[in-house]
Amino acid sequence: MVKNWQLGREMEYAFPEARPQRQFAAVFNLNRCIGCQTCTMACKSTWTFSEGQEYMWWNNVESKPYGGYPKNWDVKLLSMLGPQPWNGRTYEGKTIFEARDPAKQTVTGMVALGYLPSDEEWRHPNLYEDASRGHNPRGESLPEHQHWGFYLPRICNHCTYPACLAACPRKAIYKRQEDGIVLIDQARCRGYRKCMEACPYKKPMYRGTTGTSEKCIGCYPRIEQGQATRCIATCIGKIRLFGWVDDPESPVHYLVHKAKVALPLYPQFGTEPNVYYIPPRWVSRAYLTQMFGPGVEEAIETYTHPDKELLGVLQLFGATDRIIHRYRIEDEEAVGFDAAGNEVVRTAIWEPVQVRPENRHNIT
């Protein structure tokens, strides 16, 4: 048994709890994402531009509620798992590890509830892009739209309890002790695709030209140099922030554990994912609760009425391509520092408001 703080309880897992020295984590603000796919193309042009990687999208942006890559990845697994209850912040249902079929075992002695997507399901990374739940000719209003849609950018979650790692019969998947990034050892992998079957987010992908599986590597060469990942650094909408979720001085830790505005994606799967989302304000609360767990109402309320510290941290999103290890909120500015304590960014907390004089009104 291992402790999963996102579920508020212990759960079954293949191996004993062994957290890294620090944990790779990111926060994505869905209220800002415009679905431009700049992050997607930055990742593609850096890591998956070679033969055999044509359908590999380590970063992708889906239009919810209908989009998904591979097609219907979350709907299919939620249907397999079935309705599962929460009691407040404690998950009383079964995780994918606890709902596994005992008849299916690997040499590791552990598999997760899952499925292997068909080739057809991998062929349409932009299917239903920009498709919303409907259209209201009279317009919509907050707090919740009758018809809605939103963009969901996704990378590997570099989970604390990776299902891909648990299911691999070759033990080719490992979690780096120095930063918690999950990688596949290409020398050990034989392309059995058990990782693809077990991962609830379907982020390991098979490469036919090499006969091995590959996945997002967390841009670890950049991380080692103090830089944020390519998808985070190139984001036009400034929706992404990288940091260490277990470091109390990190802005990511503040957003996840203190302000509690950033929530994990499908925490009920049980992998304790380390990419977090600030939920969109206008979307059905029931849909968001299914996706992000029972903290949705509190997260949206806090985000909608931010205090000075939260407002300052939100201004640090996309303000630098350096990793912000520590931050300070001053009278009018938010300041970010690197691992050595050097200032890497300083940004205004409040945007100035310009009032035009009467003789300069916008009259055409």
ChimeraX attribute file (.defattr): number of C-alpha atoms within 10 A of each C-alpha:
attribute: neighborCount
match mode: 1-to-1
recipient: residues
	/A:1	12
	/A:2	15
	/A:3	16
	/A:4	18
	/A:5	13
	/A:6	19
	/A:7	22
	/A:8	15
	/A:9	14
	/A:10	13
	/A:11	16
	/A:12	18
	/A:13	23
	/A:14	19
	/A:15	14
	/A:16	11
	/A:17	13
	/A:18	11
	/A:19	14
	/A:20	16
	/A:21	11
	/A:22	17
	/A:23	22
	/A:24	26
	/A:25	24
	/A:26	25
	/A:27	27
	/A:28	24
	/A:29	22
	/A:30	20
	/A:31	17
	/A:32	16
	/A:33	21
	/A:34	15
	/A:35	21
	/A:36	13
	/A:37	18
	/A:38	19
	/A:39	22
	/A:40	22
	/A:41	19
	/A:42	19
	/A:43	24
	/A:44	22
	/A:45	11
	/A:46	12
	/A:47	18
	/A:48	20
	/A:49	15
	/A:50	12
	/A:51	11
	/A:52	14
	/A:53	17
	/A:54	12
	/A:55	19
	/A:56	24
	/A:57	26
	/A:58	23
	/A:59	21
	/A:60	23
	/A:61	26
	/A:62	23
	/A:63	20
	/A:64	18
	/A:65	19
	/A:66	18
	/A:67	26
	/A:68	25
	/A:69	23
	/A:70	23
	/A:71	21
	/A:72	15
	/A:73	18
	/A:74	18
	/A:75	13
	/A:76	15
	/A:77	17
	/A:78	19
	/A:79	9
	/A:80	14
	/A:81	19
	/A:82	12
	/A:83	10
	/A:84	13
	/A:85	12
	/A:86	14
	/A:87	10
	/A:88	11
	/A:89	14
	/A:90	15
	/A:91	21
	/A:92	15
	/A:93	18
	/A:94	19
	/A:95	22
	/A:96	26
	/A:97	22
	/A:98	17
	/A:99	18
	/A:100	18
	/A:101	14
	/A:102	12
	/A:103	7
	/A:104	11
	/A:105	14
	/A:106	14
	/A:107	11
	/A:108	15
	/A:109	13
	/A:110	22
	/A:111	32
	/A:112	28
	/A:113	22
	/A:114	26
	/A:115	17
	/A:116	15
	/A:117	17
	/A:118	10
	/A:119	10
	/A:120	9
	/A:121	15
	/A:122	16
	/A:123	15
	/A:124	15
	/A:125	19
	/A:126	16
	/A:127	16
	/A:128	16
	/A:129	17
	/A:130	17
	/A:131	17
	/A:132	17
	/A:133	13
	/A:134	10
	/A:135	12
	/A:136	10
	/A:137	6
	/A:138	6
	/A:139	9
	/A:140	14
	/A:141	9
	/A:142	9
	/A:143	14
	/A:144	14
	/A:145	15
	/A:146	16
	/A:147	15
	/A:148	18
	/A:149	21
	/A:150	27
	/A:151	23
	/A:152	22
	/A:153	22
	/A:154	21
	/A:155	22
	/A:156	21
	/A:157	24
	/A:158	26
	/A:159	22
	/A:160	22
	/A:161	23
	/A:162	24
	/A:163	29
	/A:164	30
	/A:165	27
	/A:166	25
	/A:167	26
	/A:168	27
	/A:169	21
	/A:170	17
	/A:171	16
	/A:172	18
	/A:173	21
	/A:174	17
	/A:175	20
	/A:176	17
	/A:177	14
	/A:178	12
	/A:179	20
	/A:180	22
	/A:181	25
	/A:182	24
	/A:183	21
	/A:184	23
	/A:185	16
	/A:186	15
	/A:187	8
	/A:188	12
	/A:189	19
	/A:190	16
	/A:191	20
	/A:192	15
	/A:193	20
	/A:194	24
	/A:195	31
	/A:196	26
	/A:197	22
	/A:198	26
	/A:199	26
	/A:200	25
	/A:201	24
	/A:202	23
	/A:203	25
	/A:204	24
	/A:205	21
	/A:206	21
	/A:207	17
	/A:208	12
	/A:209	10
	/A:210	13
	/A:211	15
	/A:212	19
	/A:213	23
	/A:214	24
	/A:215	22
	/A:216	24
	/A:217	17
	/A:218	24
	/A:219	17
	/A:220	17
	/A:221	12
	/A:222	14
	/A:223	17
	/A:224	11
	/A:225	10
	/A:226	16
	/A:227	20
	/A:228	27
	/A:229	25
	/A:230	23
	/A:231	25
	/A:232	25
	/A:233	22
	/A:234	19
	/A:235	20
	/A:236	18
	/A:237	17
	/A:238	20
	/A:239	22
	/A:240	28
	/A:241	28
	/A:242	27
	/A:243	23
	/A:244	23
	/A:245	24
	/A:246	18
	/A:247	15
	/A:248	14
	/A:249	16
	/A:250	20
	/A:251	30
	/A:252	28
	/A:253	21
	/A:254	20
	/A:255	22
	/A:256	21
	/A:257	15
	/A:258	13
	/A:259	18
	/A:260	18
	/A:261	27
	/A:262	28
	/A:263	27
	/A:264	22
	/A:265	21
	/A:266	21
	/A:267	21
	/A:268	25
	/A:269	25
	/A:270	27
	/A:271	26
	/A:272	22
	/A:273	22
	/A:274	23
	/A:275	22
	/A:276	24
	/A:277	25
	/A:278	24
	/A:279	28
	/A:280	23
	/A:281	21
	/A:282	19
	/A:283	19
	/A:284	16
	/A:285	18
	/A:286	12
	/A:287	12
	/A:288	19
	/A:289	15
	/A:290	17
	/A:291	18
	/A:292	20
	/A:293	24
	/A:294	21
	/A:295	18
	/A:296	25
	/A:297	17
	/A:298	13
	/A:299	22
	/A:300	21
	/A:301	13
	/A:302	15
	/A:303	22
	/A:304	12
	/A:305	10
	/A:306	15
	/A:307	11
	/A:308	16
	/A:309	16
	/A:310	20
	/A:311	16
	/A:312	24
	/A:313	23
	/A:314	22
	/A:315	20
	/A:316	25
	/A:317	23
	/A:318	20
	/A:319	18
	/A:320	18
	/A:321	19
	/A:322	23
	/A:323	24
	/A:324	31
	/A:325	23
	/A:326	22
	/A:327	22
	/A:328	15
	/A:329	17
	/A:330	14
	/A:331	8
	/A:332	12
	/A:333	17
	/A:334	23
	/A:335	21
	/A:336	25
	/A:337	19
	/A:338	17
	/A:339	12
	/A:340	8
	/A:341	12
	/A:342	12
	/A:343	14
	/A:344	17
	/A:345	18
	/A:346	19
	/A:347	16
	/A:348	15
	/A:349	22
	/A:350	13
	/A:351	9
	/A:352	7
	/A:353	6
	/A:354	6
	/A:355	8
	/A:356	9
	/A:357	7
	/A:358	7
	/A:359	7
	/A:360	8
	/A:361	9
	/A:362	7
	/A:363	5
	/A:364	3
